[in-house]
Amino acid sequence: MFNDVTSVALHSALTGLSARQRAIADNIANVQTPGYHATRVSFEDDLRQAVESGSGFASPVAQTSLEPTRLDGNNVNLDTETLSSVDTNLRYQLTLRAVDHDFSILRASMKAV
């Protein structure tokens, strides 16, 4: 049950979203740090390919942002980070609901037996 493609993909999505949220928090914490470059986490394309191939496993990839910097060498944009944080939180909640739904089906099937 927990090694099927759906369960593995949901776990991969939660791992990727968690890594993205940590990167966003680091970016916000360093918004005033001279020379700091924002970190971006991606995993969706790899996850899509993993699901299509039948494995469902994808690892998040963190990369330094190449966006233009301010005069102090920092390229963190607080507006962008805030919106990314909200988007990531909503995606995480949605994914948790999908995991909860899978467990609800499992609980219901165990009660029926």
LOVOKOL-577937 format. One record per atom (N, C-alpha, C, CB): x, y, z; residue number from 0; residue in one letter; atom name. Coordinates in Angstrom, 1 decimal. Atoms other than C-alpha are relative to their C-alpha. Last residue first. Glycine has a CB too. Layout:
% LOVOKOL-577937
       xx       yy       zz   num   residuo   atomo
        X        Y        Z   NUM         A      CA
...
% end
This chain:
% LOVOKOL-577937
       xx       yy       zz   num   residuo   atomo
     -0.4      1.4      0.0   112         V       N
    -13.0     -6.7      7.1   112         V      CA
     -0.3     -0.6      1.3   112         V       C
      1.5     -0.1     -0.2   112         V      CB
      1.0      0.8      0.8   111         A       N
    -15.0     -3.5      6.6   111         A      CA
      0.4     -1.5      0.2   111         A       C
      0.0      0.4     -1.4   111         A      CB
      1.2      0.2     -0.8   110         K       N
    -13.0     -1.7      9.3   110         K      CA
     -1.0     -0.9     -0.6   110         K       C
     -0.7      1.4      0.3   110         K      CB
     -0.4      0.8     -1.1   109         M       N
     -9.7     -2.3      7.5   109         M      CA
     -1.3     -0.2      0.9   109         M       C
      1.1      0.6      0.8   109         M      CB
     -0.1      1.4      0.4   108         S       N
    -11.2     -1.0      4.3   108         S      CA
      0.3     -1.0      1.1   108         S       C
      1.1     -0.1     -1.2   108         S      CB
      1.4      0.5      0.4   107         A       N
    -12.4      2.2      5.9   107         A      CA
      0.1     -1.5     -0.4   107         A       C
     -0.6      0.8     -1.1   107         A      CB
      0.8      0.2     -1.3   106         R       N
     -9.0      2.8      7.6   106         R      CA
     -1.4     -0.7     -0.3   106         R       C
     -0.1      1.3      0.7   106         R      CB
     -0.6      1.1     -0.6   105         L       N
     -7.2      2.3      4.2   105         L      CA
     -0.7     -0.4      1.3   105         L       C
      1.5      0.2      0.3   105         L      CB
      0.4      1.2      0.8   104         I       N
     -9.6      4.6      2.4   104         I      CA
      0.6     -1.2      0.7   104         I       C
      0.5      0.1     -1.4   104         I      CB
      1.4      0.2     -0.3   103         S       N
     -9.1      7.2      5.2   103         S      CA
     -0.5     -1.2     -0.8   103         S       C
     -0.8      1.3     -0.4   103         S      CB
      0.1      0.6     -1.3   102         F       N
     -5.3      6.8      4.9   102         F      CA
     -1.5     -0.3      0.4   102         F       C
      0.7      0.8      1.1   102         F      CB
     -0.5      1.4      0.2   101         D       N
     -5.4      7.6      1.2   101         D      CA
     -0.1     -0.8      1.3   101         D       C
      1.5      0.1     -0.5   101         D      CB
      1.0      0.8      0.8   100         H       N
     -7.6     10.6      1.9   100         H      CA
      0.4     -1.4     -0.2   100         H       C
     -0.3      0.7     -1.3   100         H      CB
      1.1      0.4     -1.0    99         D       N
     -5.2     11.8      4.6    99         D      CA
     -1.1     -0.8     -0.7    99         D       C
     -0.6      1.3      0.6    99         D      CB
     -0.5      1.0     -0.8    98         V       N
     -2.4     11.7      2.0    98         V      CA
     -1.0     -0.5      1.0    98         V       C
      1.3      0.5      0.8    98         V      CB
      0.0      1.2      0.8    97         A       N
     -4.5     13.7     -0.4    97         A      CA
      0.6     -1.2      0.8    97         A       C
      0.9      0.3     -1.3    97         A      CB
      1.4      0.5      0.2    96         R       N
     -5.3     16.2      2.3    96         R      CA
      0.0     -1.2     -0.8    96         R       C
     -0.9      1.1     -0.6    96         R      CB
      0.4      0.7     -1.2    95         L       N
     -1.6     16.5      3.1    95         L      CA
     -1.4     -0.5      0.0    95         L       C
      0.2      0.9      1.2    95         L      CB
     -0.7      1.3      0.1    94         T       N
     -0.9     17.3     -0.6    94         T      CA
     -0.3     -0.8      1.3    94         T       C
      1.5      0.2     -0.2    94         T      CB
      0.7      0.8      1.0    93         L       N
     -3.5     20.1     -0.5    93         L      CA
      0.6     -1.4      0.0    93         L       C
      0.0      0.6     -1.3    93         L      CB
      1.3      0.4     -0.6    92         Q       N
     -2.0     21.5      2.7    92         Q      CA
     -0.8     -0.9     -0.9    92         Q       C
     -0.8      1.3      0.4    92         Q      CB
     -0.3      1.0     -1.1    91         Y       N
      1.5     21.4      1.2    91         Y      CA
     -1.3     -0.5      0.6    91         Y       C
      1.0      0.6      1.0    91         Y      CB
     -0.3      1.3      0.7    90         R       N
      0.3     23.1     -2.0    90         R      CA
      0.2     -1.1      1.0    90         R       C
      1.2      0.2     -0.9    90         R      CB
      1.2      0.5      0.5    89         L       N
     -1.3     25.9      0.1    89         L      CA
      0.2     -1.4     -0.7    89         L       C
     -0.6      1.0     -1.0    89         L      CB
      0.8      0.5     -1.1    88         N       N
      1.9     26.3      2.1    88         N      CA
     -1.4     -0.5     -0.5    88         N       C
     -0.3      1.2      1.0    88         N      CB
     -0.6      1.3     -0.4    87         T       N
      4.0     26.5     -1.1    87         T      CA
     -0.9     -0.6      1.2    87         T       C
      1.4      0.2      0.5    87         T      CB
      0.3      1.0      1.0    86         D       N
      1.7     29.2     -2.6    86         D      CA
      0.5     -1.4      0.5    86         D       C
      0.7      0.3     -1.3    86         D      CB
      1.4      0.2      0.0    85         V       N
      1.8     31.3      0.6    85         V      CA
     -0.3     -1.2     -1.0    85         V       C
     -0.8      1.2     -0.4    85         V      CB
      0.3      0.6     -1.2    84         S       N
      5.6     31.0      0.8    84         S      CA
     -1.5     -0.4      0.1    84         S       C
      0.4      0.9      1.2    84         S      CB
     -0.5      1.4      0.1    83         S       N
      6.1     31.7     -2.8    83         S      CA
     -0.3     -0.7      1.2    83         S       C
      1.5      0.0     -0.3    83         S      CB
      0.9      0.7      0.9    82         L       N
      4.0     34.9     -2.4    82         L      CA
      0.3     -1.5     -0.2    82         L       C
     -0.1      0.7     -1.4    82         L      CB
      1.2      0.1     -0.7    81         T       N
      6.1     36.0      0.5    81         T      CA
     -1.1     -0.8     -0.8    81         T       C
     -0.5      1.4      0.4    81         T      CB
     -0.1      1.0     -1.1    80         E       N
      9.3     35.2     -1.2    80         E      CA
     -1.3     -0.2      0.7    80         E       C
      1.2      0.3      0.9    80         E      CB
      0.0      1.3      0.7    79         T       N
      8.3     37.2     -4.3    79         T      CA
      0.1     -1.1      1.0    79         T       C
      1.3     -0.1     -0.9    79         T      CB
      1.4      0.2      0.6    78         D       N
      7.3     40.2     -2.2    78         D      CA
      0.0     -1.4     -0.7    78         D       C
     -0.3      1.1     -1.0    78         D      CB
      0.9      0.3     -1.1    77         L       N
     10.5     40.0     -0.1    77         L      CA
     -1.4     -0.3     -0.5    77         L       C
      0.0      1.1      1.0    77         L      CB
      1.1     -0.9      0.2    76         N       N
     12.8     40.0     -3.2    76         N      CA
     -1.1     -0.5      1.0    76         N       C
     -0.6      0.0     -1.5    76         N      CB
      1.3      0.5     -0.6    75         V       N
     16.1     38.4     -2.3    75         V      CA
     -1.1      1.1     -0.2    75         V       C
      0.2     -0.4      1.5    75         V      CB
      1.0      0.1      1.0    74         N       N
     18.9     39.3     -4.8    74         N      CA
     -1.4     -0.5      0.6    74         N       C
      0.4     -0.8     -1.1    74         N      CB
      1.1      0.9     -0.5    73         N       N
     21.6     40.6     -2.4    73         N      CA
     -1.1      0.0     -1.1    73         N       C
     -0.6      0.4      1.4    73         N      CB
     -0.3      1.3      0.4    72         G       N
     24.8     42.1     -3.9    72         G      CA
     -1.1     -1.0      0.4    72         G       C
      1.3     -0.5      0.5    72         G      CB
     -0.8      0.7     -1.0    71         D       N
     24.6     45.3     -1.9    71         D      CA
      0.3     -1.5     -0.4    71         D       C
     -0.8      0.0      1.3    71         D      CB
     -1.3     -0.6     -0.1    70         L       N
     23.6     47.3     -5.0    70         L      CA
      0.9     -0.7      1.1    70         L       C
     -0.1      1.5      0.4    70         L      CB
      0.1     -1.4     -0.3    69         R       N
     20.6     45.0     -5.6    69         R      CA
      1.5      0.5      0.1    69         R       C
     -0.7      0.3      1.4    69         R      CB
     -0.2     -0.3     -1.4    68         T       N
     21.0     41.7     -7.4    68         T      CA
     -0.1      1.5      0.2    68         T       C
      1.4     -0.4      0.5    68         T      CB
     -0.9     -1.1     -0.3    67         P       N
     19.6     40.4    -10.6    67         P      CA
      0.1      0.4      1.4    67         P       C
     -0.5      1.2     -0.9    67         P      CB
      0.7     -1.3      0.1    66         E       N
     18.0     37.0    -10.5    66         E      CA
      1.0      1.1      0.2    66         E       C
     -1.2      0.0      0.9    66         E      CB
     -0.8     -0.8      0.9    65         L       N
     20.4     34.0    -10.9    65         L      CA
     -0.7      1.4     -0.3    65         L       C
      0.3     -0.7     -1.3    65         L      CB
      0.7     -0.9      1.0    64         S       N
     18.9     32.2     -8.0    64         S      CA
      1.0      0.8     -0.7    64         S       C
     -1.0      0.8      0.8    64         S      CB
     -0.1     -1.5     -0.3    63         T       N
     21.1     29.6     -6.3    63         T      CA
     -0.7      0.8     -1.1    63         T       C
      1.5      0.4      0.1    63         T      CB
     -0.9     -0.8      0.9    62         Q       N
     19.8     26.1     -6.9    62         Q      CA
      0.0      1.4      0.5    62         Q       C
     -0.4     -0.2     -1.4    62         Q      CB
     -0.1     -1.4     -0.4    61         A       N
     18.1     23.5     -4.6    61         A      CA
      1.1      0.6     -0.9    61         A       C
      0.4      0.1      1.5    61         A      CB
     -1.2     -0.5      0.4    60         V       N
     16.9     20.2     -6.2    60         V      CA
      0.1      1.5      0.4    60         V       C
      0.3     -0.2     -1.6    60         V      CB
      0.0     -1.5      0.2    59         P       N
     14.1     18.3     -4.6    59         P      CA
      1.5      0.4     -0.4    59         P       C
     -0.5      0.8      1.2    59         P      CB
     -0.7     -0.8     -1.1    58         S       N
     14.2     14.5     -5.0    58         S      CA
      0.0      1.5     -0.4    58         S       C
      1.5     -0.5      0.2    58         S      CB
     -0.7     -1.1      0.5    57         A       N
     11.7     12.5     -7.1    57         A      CA
      0.6      0.8      1.2    57         A       C
     -0.9      1.0     -0.8    57         A      CB
     -1.1     -0.6     -0.9    56         F       N
     10.2      9.1     -6.5    56         F      CA
      0.7      1.1     -0.7    56         F       C
      1.0     -1.1      0.5    56         F      CB
      0.5     -1.0     -1.0    55         G       N
      6.9      8.3     -8.2    55         G      CA
      1.0      0.6      0.8    55         G       C
     -1.0     -0.7      0.8    55         G      CB
     -0.7      0.1     -1.3    54         S       N
      8.3      5.1     -9.8    54         S      CA
     -0.6      0.9      1.0    54         S       C
      1.5      0.3     -0.2    54         S      CB
      0.5      1.0     -0.9    53         G       N
      5.9      4.5    -12.7    53         G      CA
      0.7     -0.2      1.4    53         G       C
      0.1     -1.3     -0.6    53         G      CB
     -0.8      1.2      0.2    52         S       N
      7.7      6.3    -15.5    52         S      CA
     -0.4     -1.1      0.9    52         S       C
      1.5      0.3      0.3    52         S      CB
      0.2      0.6      1.3    51         E       N
      4.9      8.8    -15.7    51         E      CA
      0.8     -1.2     -0.3    51         E       C
      0.4      1.1     -1.1    51         E      CB
      1.4      0.6      0.0    50         V       N
      5.0      9.4    -12.0    50         V      CA
     -0.3     -0.7     -1.3    50         V       C
     -1.1      1.0      0.3    50         V      CB
     -0.1      1.2     -0.8    49         A       N
      8.8      9.9    -12.1    49         A      CA
     -1.4     -0.7      0.0    49         A       C
      0.4      0.3      1.4    49         A      CB
     -0.7      1.1      0.7    48         Q       N
      8.5     12.3    -15.0    48         Q      CA
      0.0     -1.3      0.7    48         Q       C
      1.4      0.4     -0.4    48         Q      CB
      0.9      0.4      1.1    47         R       N
      5.9     14.4    -13.1    47         R      CA
      0.6     -1.1     -0.9    47         R       C
     -0.2      1.3     -0.9    47         R      CB
      1.1      0.8     -0.6    46         L       N
      8.1     14.3    -10.0    46         L      CA
     -1.0     -0.4     -1.1    46         L       C
     -0.7      0.8      1.1    46         L      CB
     -0.6      1.3     -0.3    45         D       N
     11.2     15.5    -12.0    45         D      CA
     -1.1     -0.9      0.6    45         D       C
      1.1      0.0      1.0    45         D      CB
     -0.3      0.6      1.3    44         D       N
      9.2     18.4    -13.4    44         D      CA
      0.5     -1.4      0.2    44         D       C
      1.0      0.8     -0.8    44         D      CB
      1.2      0.3      0.7    43         E       N
      7.8     19.3    -10.0    43         E      CA
      0.2     -0.7     -1.3    43         E       C
     -0.8      1.2     -0.2    43         E      CB
      0.1      1.4      0.0    42         F       N
     11.1     19.2     -8.1    42         F      CA
     -1.2     -0.5     -0.8    42         F       C
     -0.2     -0.5      1.5    42         F      CB
      0.9      0.5      1.0    41         S       N
     12.4     22.7     -7.8    41         S      CA
      0.0     -1.6      0.1    41         S       C
      0.5      0.4     -1.4    41         S      CB
      0.2      1.4     -0.1    40         V       N
     13.9     24.6     -4.9    40         V      CA
     -1.0     -0.5     -1.1    40         V       C
     -0.4     -0.5      1.4    40         V      CB
      1.2      0.4      0.5    39         R       N
     15.2     28.2     -5.3    39         R      CA
      0.0     -1.6      0.0    39         R       C
     -0.2      0.5     -1.5    39         R      CB
      0.0      1.4      0.4    38         T       N
     17.8     29.7     -3.1    38         T      CA
     -1.3     -0.3     -0.6    38         T       C
      0.5     -0.9      1.1    38         T      CB
      1.1      0.8     -0.3    37         A       N
     18.3     33.5     -2.9    37         A      CA
      0.2     -1.4     -0.5    37         A       C
     -1.3      0.6     -0.5    37         A      CB
      0.8      0.4      1.2    36         H       N
     21.7     35.0     -3.2    36         H      CA
     -1.1     -1.0      0.4    36         H       C
      0.9     -0.6     -1.1    36         H      CB
      0.8      1.2      0.0    35         Y       N
     23.3     36.8     -0.2    35         Y      CA
     -0.8     -0.2     -1.2    35         Y       C
     -1.0     -0.1      1.3    35         Y      CB
     -0.6      1.1      0.8    34         G       N
     25.9     39.4     -1.0    34         G      CA
     -0.7     -1.3      0.0    34         G       C
      1.4     -0.3      0.5    34         G      CB
     -0.8     -0.4      1.2    33         P       N
     24.9     41.8      1.8    33         P      CA
      0.6     -1.3     -0.7    33         P       C
      1.0      1.0      0.3    33         P      CB
     -1.4      0.4      0.0    32         T       N
     22.4     40.2      4.2    32         T      CA
      0.7      0.3     -1.3    32         T       C
      0.1     -1.5      0.3    32         T      CB
     -0.9     -1.2     -0.1    31         Q       N
     19.2     42.3      4.4    31         Q      CA
      1.5     -0.4      0.1    31         Q       C
     -0.3      0.7      1.3    31         Q      CB
      0.4     -1.1      1.0    30         V       N
     16.8     39.7      3.0    30         V      CA
      0.9      1.2      0.1    30         V       C
     -1.4      0.4      0.3    30         V      CB
     -1.2     -0.7      0.5    29         N       N
     18.7     36.9      4.8    29         N      CA
     -0.3      1.1     -0.9    29         N       C
      0.9     -1.0     -0.7    29         N      CB
     -0.9     -0.3     -1.1    28         A       N
     15.9     35.6      7.0    28         A      CA
      1.2      0.8     -0.4    28         A       C
      0.4     -1.3      0.7    28         A      CB
      0.6     -1.2     -0.8    27         I       N
     13.5     35.9      4.1    27         I      CA
      0.9      0.4      1.1    27         I       C
     -1.4     -0.4      0.5    27         I      CB
     -0.1     -1.2      0.9    26         N       N
     15.8     33.7      1.9    26         N      CA
     -0.5      1.2      0.8    26         N       C
     -0.8     -0.2     -1.3    26         N      CB
     -1.4     -0.5      0.0    25         D       N
     16.3     31.2      4.7    25         D      CA
      0.1      1.2     -0.8    25         D       C
      0.9     -1.1     -0.5    25         D      CB
     -0.3     -0.5     -1.3    24         A       N
     12.5     30.9      5.2    24         A      CA
      1.4      0.5      0.1    24         A       C
     -0.3     -1.1      1.1    24         A      CB
      0.6     -1.3      0.0    23         I       N
     12.1     30.5      1.4    23         I      CA
      0.2      0.6      1.4    23         I       C
     -1.6     -0.2     -0.2    23         I      CB
     -0.8     -0.9      0.8    22         A       N
     14.7     27.7      1.4    22         A      CA
     -0.6      1.4      0.1    22         A       C
      0.1     -0.5     -1.4    22         A      CB
     -1.2     -0.3     -0.7    21         R       N
     12.9     25.9      4.3    21         R      CA
      0.9      1.0     -0.7    21         R       C
      0.9     -1.3      0.3    21         R      CB
      0.4     -0.9     -1.1    20         Q       N
      9.6     26.2      2.5    20         Q      CA
      1.2      0.4      0.8    20         Q       C
     -1.1     -0.7      0.9    20         Q      CB
      0.3     -1.4      0.6    19         R       N
     11.1     24.8     -0.7    19         R      CA
     -0.3      0.9      1.2    19         R       C
     -1.1     -0.1     -1.0    19         R      CB
     -1.3     -0.6      0.3    18         A       N
     12.6     21.8      1.3    18         A      CA
     -0.2      1.4     -0.6    18         A       C
      0.7     -0.9     -1.1    18         A      CB
     -0.7     -0.3     -1.3    17         S       N
      9.2     21.1      2.8    17         S      CA
      1.3      0.7     -0.3    17         S       C
      0.1     -1.3      0.8    17         S      CB
      0.7     -1.3     -0.6    16         L       N
      7.5     21.4     -0.6    16         L      CA
      0.6      0.4      1.3    16         L       C
     -1.5     -0.3      0.1    16         L      CB
     -0.4     -1.2      0.9    15         G       N
     10.0     18.9     -2.1    15         G      CA
     -0.6      1.3      0.6    15         G       C
     -0.4     -0.3     -1.4    15         G      CB
     -1.5     -0.3     -0.2    14         T       N
      9.6     16.4      0.8    14         T      CA
      0.4      1.2     -0.8    14         T       C
      0.8     -1.2     -0.4    14         T      CB
     -0.1     -0.6     -1.4    13         L       N
      5.8     16.7      0.7    13         L      CA
      1.4      0.3      0.3    13         L       C
     -0.6     -0.9      1.0    13         L      CB
      0.5     -1.4      0.1    12         A       N
      5.9     16.1     -3.1    12         A      CA
      0.1      0.7      1.3    12         A       C
     -1.5      0.0     -0.4    12         A      CB
     -0.9     -0.8      0.7    11         S       N
      8.1     13.1     -2.7    11         S      CA
     -0.4      1.4     -0.1    11         S       C
      0.3     -0.6     -1.4    11         S      CB
     -1.1     -0.2     -0.9    10         H       N
      5.8     11.6     -0.1    10         H      CA
      1.1      0.9     -0.6    10         H       C
      0.6     -1.4      0.4    10         H      CB
      0.5     -1.0     -1.0     9         L       N
      2.8     12.2     -2.4     9         L      CA
      1.1      0.2      1.0     9         L       C
     -1.2     -0.6      0.8     9         L      CB
      0.1     -1.3      0.6     8         A       N
      4.7     10.5     -5.3     8         A      CA
     -0.5      1.1      1.1     8         A       C
     -1.0      0.0     -1.2     8         A      CB
     -1.4     -0.4      0.1     7         V       N
      5.6      7.5     -3.1     7         V      CA
      0.0      1.4     -0.6     7         V       C
      0.8     -1.0     -1.0     7         V      CB
     -0.6     -0.3     -1.3     6         S       N
      2.0      7.1     -2.0     6         S      CA
      1.4      0.5     -0.1     6         S       C
      0.0     -1.3      0.9     6         S      CB
      0.7     -1.2     -0.6     5         T       N
      0.6      7.5     -5.5     5         T      CA
      0.7      0.3      1.3     5         T       C
     -1.4     -0.3      0.1     5         T      CB
     -0.4     -1.2      0.6     4         V       N
      3.2      5.1     -7.1     4         V      CA
     -0.6      1.3      0.6     4         V       C
     -0.3      0.0     -1.5     4         V      CB
      0.6     -0.2      1.3     3         D       N
      2.5      2.3     -4.7     3         D      CA
      0.4      1.4     -0.5     3         D       C
     -1.5     -0.1      0.1     3         D      CB
     -1.0      0.0      1.0     2         N       N
      5.0      1.6     -1.9     2         N      CA
     -0.6      0.2     -1.4     2         N       C
      0.8     -1.3      0.0     2         N      CB
     -0.8     -1.2     -0.1     1         F       N
      2.7      2.5      0.9     1         F      CA
      1.2      0.1     -1.0     1         F       C
      0.6      0.1      1.4     1         F      CB
      0.8     -1.2      0.0     0         M       N
      0.0      0.0      0.0     0         M      CA
      0.9      1.3      0.0     0         M       C
     -0.9      0.0      1.2     0         M      CB
% end
